[in-house]
């Protein structure tokens, strides 16, 4: 007597079900919830900064402008983050400065994991991708603001 084996689910079916589960709280018969791009960008920024080895976010110019705008109370602290937000899914691009001596692949992987976990948990959006760009390394003792003491007087 031959036993019938249960057909296995395809990865597409599993991924689709996961997307629907993540999106379920955002739409119901009572209405829908729309999450602004800036909210998702803030979650991404905070999630990336939680990872050991991340020194800062953004390129040198964007870090300087972000620092200046935060001092005067303008700007949301999302320098180095751009997001694309749909009704149920989102994608993020993150620009990082990594501490010298840290493994760039490890930090990038942990940033991806942290962003996915936080965005899906807080926003209920399925994260389709997190692209990480490392633009600089931070060395111990390096001045963050770029204001180095002059060697001549």
Buried (B, 14 or more C-beta within 10 A) or exposed (E): EEEEEEEEEEEEEEEEEEBEEBBEEBBEEEEEEEBEEEBBBBBBBBBBBBBEBBBBBBBEEBBBBBBEBEEEEEBBBBBBBBBEBEEBBBBBBBBBBBBEEBEEEEBBBBBBEBBBEBBBEBBBBBBBEBEBEBBBBBEEEEEEEEEEEEEEE
